[in-house]
């Protein structure tokens, strides 16, 4: 299968959902704020333990905002996770520097820095996937991330 790079507009959309998702899962904004920022989701899925709101973006990526129905906060389902997945046929081609935005709450790791209070960074360069693992984000060539509310806390 041949791949194609994201357009600059698609990259901007990816980063917008990335930032919005991180803020939502960390509890800094409500789902109503998410809707104001990115519009209404195209689908709502109700499962045994989850409620998922899904965005299908330009046949390029899918974004899920999920609540956990089994763990309630003030009688309402709590935030479970946000997941963004880019199609296998797409290369994001987003420079790491674009993720240095202070508003995202991510930062470059330096050699010797404690990652999670136990592990130490052993490299001199930025590794989005290494930092992402400490947040519970699963990276696949910057095409997939999932952050749970517990990871973001």
PALO-822218 format. One record per atom (N, C-alpha, C): x, y, z; residue number from 0. Coordinates in nm, 4 decimals. Layout:
<pts>
<<X,Y,Z>,NUM>
...
</pts>
This chain:
<pts>
<<0.0852,-0.1176,0.0000>,0>
<<0.0000,0.0000,0.0000>,0>
<<0.0897,0.1238,0.0000>,0>
<<0.0599,0.2164,-0.0871>,1>
<<0.1370,0.3401,-0.0906>,1>
<<0.0833,0.4362,0.0156>,1>
<<0.1739,0.5176,0.0653>,2>
<<0.1341,0.6153,0.1658>,2>
<<0.1488,0.7544,0.1085>,2>
<<0.0801,0.8462,0.1710>,3>
<<0.0919,0.9852,0.1300>,3>
<<0.1051,1.0706,0.2550>,3>
<<0.1733,1.1839,0.2437>,4>
<<0.1883,1.2699,0.3616>,4>
<<0.0594,1.3469,0.3890>,4>
<<0.0432,1.3851,0.5152>,5>
<<-0.0669,1.4744,0.5510>,5>
<<-0.0435,1.6094,0.4868>,5>
<<-0.1505,1.6752,0.4526>,6>
<<-0.1402,1.8129,0.4057>,6>
<<-0.1147,1.9026,0.5267>,6>
<<-0.0664,2.0243,0.5065>,7>
<<-0.0506,2.1166,0.6199>,7>
<<-0.1816,2.1387,0.6974>,7>
<<-0.2941,2.1446,0.6281>,8>
<<-0.4229,2.1613,0.6973>,8>
<<-0.4565,2.0391,0.7824>,8>
<<-0.4267,1.9192,0.7318>,9>
<<-0.4511,1.7975,0.8085>,9>
<<-0.3585,1.7899,0.9301>,9>
<<-0.2339,1.8339,0.9141>,10>
<<-0.1418,1.8386,1.0279>,10>
<<-0.1950,1.9329,1.1355>,10>
<<-0.2449,2.0481,1.0937>,11>
<<-0.3005,2.1442,1.1889>,11>
<<-0.4217,2.0843,1.2613>,11>
<<-0.5061,2.0126,1.1872>,12>
<<-0.6226,1.9468,1.2468>,12>
<<-0.5785,1.8404,1.3475>,12>
<<-0.4785,1.7606,1.3114>,13>
<<-0.4228,1.6596,1.4014>,13>
<<-0.3767,1.7245,1.5319>,13>
<<-0.2975,1.8306,1.5200>,14>
<<-0.2441,1.8974,1.6390>,14>
<<-0.3548,1.9625,1.7213>,14>
<<-0.4578,2.0154,1.6543>,15>
<<-0.5701,2.0765,1.7259>,15>
<<-0.6431,1.9707,1.8096>,15>
<<-0.6708,1.8545,1.7510>,16>
<<-0.7365,1.7472,1.8254>,16>
<<-0.6431,1.6902,1.9323>,16>
<<-0.5144,1.6830,1.9019>,17>
<<-0.4158,1.6345,1.9994>,17>
<<-0.4177,1.7227,2.1240>,17>
<<-0.4099,1.8535,2.1039>,18>
<<-0.4103,1.9474,2.2160>,18>
<<-0.5437,1.9439,2.2907>,18>
<<-0.6542,1.9454,2.2174>,19>
<<-0.7865,1.9422,2.2794>,19>
<<-0.8051,1.8139,2.3599>,19>
<<-0.7644,1.7015,2.3030>,20>
<<-0.7773,1.5736,2.3717>,20>
<<-0.6964,1.5675,2.4999>,20>
<<-0.5724,1.6168,2.4959>,21>
<<-0.4898,1.6180,2.6170>,21>
<<-0.5525,1.7038,2.7265>,21>
<<-0.6067,1.8197,2.6873>,22>
<<-0.6695,1.9074,2.7872>,22>
<<-0.7954,1.8434,2.8448>,22>
<<-0.8738,1.7766,2.7611>,23>
<<-0.9970,1.7134,2.8083>,23>
<<-0.9664,1.5975,2.9027>,23>
<<-0.8764,1.5086,2.8633>,24>
<<-0.8490,1.3907,2.9452>,24>
<<-0.7825,1.4294,3.0776>,24>
<<-0.7128,1.5423,3.0802>,25>
<<-0.6519,1.5909,3.2040>,25>
<<-0.7533,1.6631,3.2927>,25>
<<-0.8749,1.6862,3.2402>,26>
<<-0.9790,1.7508,3.3191>,26>
<<-0.9732,1.9029,3.3167>,26>
<<-0.8952,1.9598,3.2249>,27>
<<-0.8841,2.1059,3.2160>,27>
<<-1.0002,2.1696,3.1401>,27>
<<-1.0668,2.0899,3.0549>,28>
<<-1.1841,2.1391,2.9819>,28>
<<-1.2925,2.0319,2.9873>,28>
<<-1.4164,2.0714,2.9673>,29>
<<-1.5293,1.9787,2.9668>,29>
<<-1.5533,1.9280,2.8247>,29>
<<-1.6417,1.8276,2.8132>,30>
<<-1.6748,1.7802,2.6791>,30>
<<-1.7520,1.8866,2.6019>,30>
<<-1.8294,1.9698,2.6716>,31>
<<-1.8946,2.0821,2.6035>,31>
<<-1.7898,2.1759,2.5433>,31>
<<-1.6788,2.1961,2.6145>,32>
<<-1.5689,2.2766,2.5591>,32>
<<-1.5089,2.2096,2.4362>,32>
<<-1.4968,2.0769,2.4404>,33>
<<-1.4459,2.0023,2.3243>,33>
<<-1.5355,2.0290,2.2038>,33>
<<-1.6668,2.0199,2.2250>,34>
<<-1.7618,2.0422,2.1152>,34>
<<-1.7504,2.1845,2.0619>,34>
<<-1.7313,2.2816,2.1504>,35>
<<-1.7129,2.4201,2.1042>,35>
<<-1.5867,2.4339,2.0203>,35>
<<-1.4811,2.3612,2.0568>,36>
<<-1.3531,2.3716,1.9850>,36>
<<-1.3516,2.2958,1.8532>,36>
<<-1.4153,2.1772,1.8504>,37>
<<-1.3999,2.0916,1.7325>,37>
<<-1.5310,2.0514,1.6664>,37>
<<-1.6436,2.0925,1.7220>,38>
<<-1.7720,2.0576,1.6631>,38>
<<-1.8295,1.9302,1.7246>,38>
<<-1.9517,1.8973,1.6822>,39>
<<-2.0193,1.7804,1.7355>,39>
<<-1.9593,1.6532,1.6764>,39>
<<-1.9505,1.5467,1.7572>,40>
<<-1.8983,1.4195,1.7051>,40>
<<-1.9952,1.3602,1.6027>,40>
<<-1.9392,1.2820,1.5110>,41>
<<-2.0230,1.2189,1.4086>,41>
<<-2.0944,1.0947,1.4605>,41>
<<-2.0426,1.0361,1.5691>,42>
<<-2.1041,0.9132,1.6182>,42>
<<-2.0929,0.9043,1.7697>,42>
<<-2.1862,0.8325,1.8284>,43>
<<-2.1853,0.8045,1.9726>,43>
<<-2.2060,0.6552,1.9878>,43>
<<-2.1171,0.5903,2.0614>,44>
<<-2.1234,0.4459,2.0831>,44>
<<-2.1459,0.4199,2.2313>,44>
<<-2.2449,0.3408,2.2616>,45>
<<-2.2706,0.3032,2.4005>,45>
<<-2.2390,0.1547,2.4126>,45>
<<-2.1408,0.1231,2.4963>,46>
<<-2.1003,-0.0143,2.5211>,46>
<<-2.1325,-0.0480,2.6656>,46>
<<-2.1025,-0.1693,2.7068>,47>
<<-2.1317,-0.2121,2.8428>,47>
<<-2.0649,-0.1208,2.9450>,47>
<<-1.9378,-0.0898,2.9232>,48>
<<-1.8646,-0.0112,3.0227>,48>
<<-1.8230,0.1264,2.9735>,48>
<<-1.8477,0.1598,2.8484>,49>
<<-1.7983,0.2847,2.7915>,49>
<<-1.9050,0.3577,2.7114>,49>
<<-1.8870,0.4885,2.7063>,50>
<<-1.9589,0.5736,2.6118>,50>
<<-1.8500,0.6421,2.5306>,50>
<<-1.8537,0.6258,2.3983>,51>
<<-1.7514,0.6854,2.3123>,51>
<<-1.8155,0.7819,2.2138>,51>
<<-1.7519,0.8958,2.1986>,52>
<<-1.7906,0.9948,2.0984>,52>
<<-1.6797,0.9961,1.9942>,52>
<<-1.7168,0.9772,1.8676>,53>
<<-1.6174,0.9585,1.7629>,53>
<<-1.6272,1.0653,1.6553>,53>
<<-1.5108,1.1123,1.6148>,54>
<<-1.4954,1.2058,1.5030>,54>
<<-1.4218,1.1329,1.3917>,54>
<<-1.4734,1.1423,1.2697>,55>
<<-1.4081,1.0871,1.1517>,55>
<<-1.3613,1.2069,1.0700>,55>
<<-1.2320,1.2253,1.0595>,56>
<<-1.1773,1.3482,1.0035>,56>
<<-1.1145,1.3274,0.8660>,56>
<<-1.1828,1.3761,0.7646>,57>
<<-1.1321,1.3801,0.6273>,57>
<<-1.0804,1.2455,0.5770>,57>
<<-1.1368,1.1361,0.6186>,58>
<<-1.0890,1.0029,0.5786>,58>
<<-0.9404,0.9842,0.6069>,58>
<<-0.8897,1.0576,0.7048>,59>
<<-0.7474,1.0525,0.7379>,59>
<<-0.7268,1.0013,0.8795>,59>
<<-0.8118,1.0425,0.9731>,60>
<<-0.7935,1.0046,1.1127>,60>
<<-0.9279,0.9929,1.1835>,60>
<<-0.9234,0.9212,1.2955>,61>
<<-1.0394,0.9009,1.3807>,61>
<<-1.0013,0.9422,1.5225>,61>
<<-1.0921,1.0107,1.5903>,62>
<<-1.0679,1.0529,1.7284>,62>
<<-1.1839,1.0049,1.8143>,62>
<<-1.1499,0.9386,1.9264>,63>
<<-1.2491,0.8928,2.0233>,63>
<<-1.2282,0.9644,2.1557>,63>
<<-1.3365,1.0138,2.2136>,64>
<<-1.3400,1.0656,2.3497>,64>
<<-1.4296,0.9678,2.4249>,64>
<<-1.3769,0.9024,2.5289>,65>
<<-1.4529,0.7962,2.5948>,65>
<<-1.4720,0.8222,2.7439>,65>
<<-1.5897,0.7827,2.7910>,66>
<<-1.6230,0.7872,2.9332>,66>
<<-1.6352,0.6443,2.9847>,66>
<<-1.6015,0.6243,3.1110>,67>
<<-1.6128,0.4954,3.1777>,67>
<<-1.7419,0.4951,3.2601>,67>
<<-1.8393,0.4147,3.2188>,68>
<<-1.9689,0.4106,3.2868>,68>
<<-1.9625,0.3383,3.4208>,68>
<<-1.8590,0.2578,3.4421>,69>
<<-1.8489,0.1803,3.5651>,69>
<<-1.7816,0.2571,3.6783>,69>
<<-1.7145,0.3652,3.6450>,70>
<<-1.6480,0.4484,3.7458>,70>
<<-1.7109,0.5864,3.7401>,70>
<<-1.7897,0.6163,3.8414>,71>
<<-1.8651,0.7406,3.8426>,71>
<<-1.7958,0.8473,3.9263>,71>
<<-1.8147,0.9710,3.8844>,72>
<<-1.7695,1.0876,3.9594>,72>
<<-1.8921,1.1777,3.9730>,72>
<<-1.9330,1.2024,4.0959>,73>
<<-2.0550,1.2805,4.1215>,73>
<<-2.1745,1.2237,4.0458>,73>
<<-2.1810,1.0912,4.0384>,74>
<<-2.2938,1.0246,3.9752>,74>
<<-2.2889,1.0194,3.8233>,74>
<<-2.1822,1.0675,3.7623>,75>
<<-2.1698,1.0677,3.6167>,75>
<<-2.0481,0.9852,3.5750>,75>
<<-2.0523,0.9257,3.4548>,76>
<<-1.9359,0.8495,3.4087>,76>
<<-1.8109,0.9381,3.4059>,76>
<<-1.6986,0.8814,3.4475>,77>
<<-1.5751,0.9596,3.4490>,77>
<<-1.5044,0.9477,3.3141>,77>
<<-1.4166,1.0406,3.2884>,78>
<<-1.3368,1.0377,3.1659>,78>
<<-1.2526,0.9105,3.1659>,78>
<<-1.2563,0.8365,3.0566>,79>
<<-1.1776,0.7138,3.0444>,79>
<<-1.0499,0.7408,2.9644>,79>
<<-1.0656,0.7879,2.8404>,80>
<<-0.9487,0.8113,2.7556>,80>
<<-0.9861,0.8952,2.6347>,80>
<<-0.8824,0.9442,2.5684>,81>
<<-0.8955,1.0032,2.4357>,81>
<<-0.7998,0.9259,2.3461>,81>
<<-0.8442,0.8973,2.2251>,82>
<<-0.7614,0.8210,2.1306>,82>
<<-0.7688,0.8871,1.9943>,82>
<<-0.6544,0.9082,1.9333>,83>
<<-0.6461,0.9615,1.7979>,83>
<<-0.5679,0.8618,1.7152>,83>
<<-0.6244,0.8199,1.6027>,84>
<<-0.5572,0.7229,1.5164>,84>
<<-0.5623,0.7702,1.3717>,84>
<<-0.4458,0.7703,1.3103>,85>
<<-0.4311,0.8117,1.1706>,85>
<<-0.4268,0.6865,1.0845>,85>
<<-0.4881,0.6932,0.9674>,86>
<<-0.4905,0.5789,0.8773>,86>
<<-0.3519,0.5289,0.8395>,86>
<<-0.3405,0.3990,0.8154>,87>
<<-0.2116,0.3368,0.7825>,87>
<<-0.1506,0.3918,0.6542>,87>
<<-0.2304,0.4471,0.5678>,88>
<<-0.1829,0.4964,0.4391>,88>
<<-0.1372,0.6426,0.4455>,88>
<<-0.1350,0.6994,0.5652>,89>
<<-0.0994,0.8402,0.5835>,89>
<<0.0302,0.8511,0.6637>,89>
<<0.1200,0.9384,0.6204>,90>
<<0.2386,0.9754,0.6981>,90>
<<0.2112,1.1121,0.7582>,90>
<<0.2221,1.1236,0.8900>,91>
<<0.1921,1.2522,0.9527>,91>
<<0.2948,1.3579,0.9143>,91>
<<0.4213,1.3213,0.9084>,92>
<<0.5292,1.4139,0.8694>,92>
<<0.5258,1.5435,0.9512>,92>
<<0.4934,1.5321,1.0796>,93>
<<0.4894,1.6490,1.1668>,93>
<<0.6225,1.6578,1.2404>,93>
<<0.6946,1.7672,1.2242>,94>
<<0.8225,1.7803,1.2955>,94>
<<0.8008,1.7780,1.4468>,94>
<<0.8942,1.7137,1.5177>,95>
<<0.8843,1.7066,1.6628>,95>
<<0.8721,1.8449,1.7253>,95>
<<0.9313,1.9445,1.6644>,96>
<<0.9275,2.0800,1.7203>,96>
<<0.7852,2.1310,1.7356>,96>
<<0.6941,2.0800,1.6534>,97>
<<0.5543,2.1225,1.6640>,97>
<<0.4907,2.0740,1.7938>,97>
<<0.5484,1.9695,1.8543>,98>
<<0.4969,1.9163,1.9804>,98>
<<0.5582,1.9871,2.1010>,98>
<<0.6493,2.0820,2.0767>,99>
<<0.7127,2.1561,2.1855>,99>
<<0.6258,2.2683,2.2385>,99>
<<0.5077,2.2841,2.1855>,100>
<<0.4147,2.3875,2.2271>,100>
<<0.3936,2.3788,2.3784>,100>
<<0.4256,2.4849,2.4519>,101>
<<0.4083,2.4799,2.5981>,101>
<<0.2662,2.4478,2.6410>,101>
<<0.1682,2.4815,2.5600>,102>
<<0.0297,2.4541,2.5944>,102>
<<-0.0033,2.3056,2.6003>,102>
<<0.0789,2.2209,2.5392>,103>
<<0.0534,2.0774,2.5408>,103>
<<0.0989,2.0113,2.6699>,103>
<<0.1852,2.0785,2.7446>,104>
<<0.2340,2.0196,2.8684>,104>
<<0.3398,1.9137,2.8484>,104>
<<0.3928,1.9025,2.7273>,105>
<<0.5011,1.8089,2.6991>,105>
<<0.6324,1.8858,2.6994>,105>
<<0.7404,1.8180,2.7227>,106>
<<0.8704,1.8845,2.7166>,106>
<<0.9760,1.7864,2.6693>,106>
<<1.0863,1.8411,2.6203>,107>
<<1.1968,1.7562,2.5755>,107>
<<1.2657,1.6967,2.6964>,107>
<<1.2944,1.5681,2.6881>,108>
<<1.3692,1.5018,2.7940>,108>
<<1.5183,1.5247,2.7733>,108>
<<1.5914,1.5257,2.8816>,109>
<<1.7365,1.5390,2.8735>,109>
<<1.8009,1.4190,2.9421>,109>
<<1.9212,1.3868,2.8984>,110>
<<1.9932,1.2729,2.9553>,110>
<<1.9994,1.2870,3.1076>,110>
<<1.9676,1.1782,3.1769>,111>
<<1.9739,1.1752,3.3222>,111>
<<1.8450,1.2155,3.3919>,111>
<<1.7493,1.2717,3.3182>,112>
<<1.6229,1.3145,3.3789>,112>
<<1.5415,1.1936,3.4218>,112>
<<1.4817,1.2018,3.5415>,113>
<<1.3909,1.0969,3.5860>,113>
<<1.2607,1.1091,3.5080>,113>
<<1.2173,0.9997,3.4494>,114>
<<1.0964,1.0008,3.3680>,114>
<<0.9729,0.9837,3.4552>,114>
<<0.9732,0.8835,3.5386>,115>
<<0.8560,0.8527,3.6200>,115>
<<0.8922,0.8331,3.7662>,115>
<<1.0021,0.8912,3.8064>,116>
<<1.0487,0.8760,3.9432>,116>
<<1.1383,0.7551,3.9613>,116>
<<1.1474,0.6711,3.8580>,117>
<<1.2283,0.5499,3.8656>,117>
<<1.3258,0.5418,3.7488>,117>
<<1.2715,0.5488,3.6271>,118>
<<1.3558,0.5342,3.5076>,118>
<<1.4232,0.6659,3.4736>,118>
<<1.5447,0.6566,3.4202>,119>
<<1.6190,0.7747,3.3768>,119>
<<1.6295,0.7757,3.2250>,119>
<<1.6190,0.8959,3.1696>,120>
<<1.6390,0.9125,3.0255>,120>
<<1.7861,0.8854,2.9956>,120>
<<1.8114,0.8010,2.8957>,121>
<<1.9491,0.7653,2.8643>,121>
<<1.9945,0.8180,2.7286>,121>
<<1.9194,0.9085,2.6700>,122>
<<1.9548,0.9635,2.5390>,122>
<<1.9607,1.1148,2.5439>,122>
<<2.0246,1.1719,2.4431>,123>
<<2.0431,1.3164,2.4379>,123>
<<1.9416,1.3880,2.3490>,123>
<<1.8533,1.3158,2.2851>,124>
<<1.7638,1.3792,2.1901>,124>
<<1.6191,1.3532,2.2264>,124>
<<1.5321,1.4329,2.1667>,125>
<<1.3884,1.4254,2.1924>,125>
<<1.3325,1.2971,2.1336>,125>
<<1.2593,1.2248,2.2133>,126>
<<1.1920,1.1042,2.1672>,126>
<<1.0460,1.1156,2.2081>,126>
<<0.9615,1.1561,2.1161>,127>
<<0.8197,1.1704,2.1499>,127>
<<0.7628,1.0398,2.2023>,127>
<<0.8070,0.9273,2.1461>,128>
<<0.7509,0.8006,2.1914>,128>
<<0.7937,0.7671,2.3332>,128>
<<0.9156,0.8021,2.3733>,129>
<<0.9619,0.7736,2.5099>,129>
<<0.8817,0.8564,2.6093>,129>
<<0.8683,0.9853,2.5854>,130>
<<0.7907,1.0719,2.6750>,130>
<<0.6452,1.0276,2.6747>,130>
<<0.5968,0.9928,2.5583>,131>
<<0.4578,0.9530,2.5473>,131>
<<0.4300,0.8288,2.6307>,131>
<<0.5223,0.7331,2.6324>,132>
<<0.5004,0.6126,2.7122>,132>
<<0.4831,0.6471,2.8593>,132>
<<0.5532,0.7499,2.9066>,133>
<<0.5396,0.7857,3.0472>,133>
<<0.4020,0.8449,3.0750>,133>
<<0.3354,0.8948,2.9722>,134>
<<0.1998,0.9479,2.9874>,134>
<<0.0936,0.8436,2.9529>,134>
<<0.1377,0.7256,2.9125>,135>
<<0.0425,0.6232,2.8731>,135>
<<-0.0018,0.6388,2.7290>,135>
<<0.0683,0.7204,2.6521>,136>
<<0.0350,0.7385,2.5112>,136>
<<0.1084,0.6309,2.4323>,136>
<<0.0397,0.5650,2.3425>,137>
<<0.1024,0.4656,2.2565>,137>
<<0.1290,0.5301,2.1209>,137>
<<0.2546,0.5359,2.0812>,138>
<<0.2908,0.6009,1.9558>,138>
<<0.3247,0.4983,1.8500>,138>
<<0.2863,0.5237,1.7303>,139>
<<0.3226,0.4424,1.6152>,139>
<<0.3533,0.5418,1.5040>,139>
<<0.4778,0.5830,1.4968>,140>
<<0.5196,0.6819,1.3987>,140>
<<0.4337,0.8074,1.4052>,140>
<<0.4037,0.8524,1.5251>,141>
<<0.3204,0.9704,1.5481>,141>
<<0.1844,0.9591,1.4796>,141>
<<0.1320,0.8367,1.4724>,142>
<<0.0022,0.8174,1.4084>,142>
<<-0.1048,0.7716,1.5059>,142>
<<-0.0691,0.7397,1.6260>,143>
<<-0.1666,0.6855,1.7191>,143>
<<-0.1308,0.7305,1.8599>,143>
<<-0.2274,0.7803,1.9319>,144>
<<-0.2058,0.8034,2.0749>,144>
<<-0.3353,0.7757,2.1495>,144>
<<-0.3149,0.7307,2.2707>,145>
<<-0.4286,0.7095,2.3608>,145>
<<-0.3809,0.7471,2.4993>,145>
<<-0.4524,0.8352,2.5643>,146>
<<-0.4194,0.8785,2.6991>,146>
<<-0.5413,0.8553,2.7866>,146>
<<-0.5203,0.7882,2.8992>,147>
<<-0.6309,0.7686,2.9934>,147>
<<-0.6290,0.8826,3.0949>,147>
<<-0.7401,0.8984,3.1623>,148>
<<-0.7498,1.0043,3.2631>,148>
<<-0.6478,0.9802,3.3750>,148>
<<-0.6248,0.8546,3.4123>,149>
<<-0.5269,0.8244,3.5171>,149>
<<-0.3860,0.8624,3.4729>,149>
<<-0.3540,0.8420,3.3450>,150>
<<-0.2211,0.8779,3.2930>,150>
<<-0.1996,1.0269,3.2919>,150>
<<-0.3057,1.1020,3.2678>,151>
<<-0.2929,1.2472,3.2550>,151>
<<-0.2890,1.3166,3.3907>,151>
<<-0.3323,1.2477,3.4948>,152>
<<-0.3383,1.3100,3.6281>,152>
<<-0.2007,1.3330,3.6869>,152>
</pts>
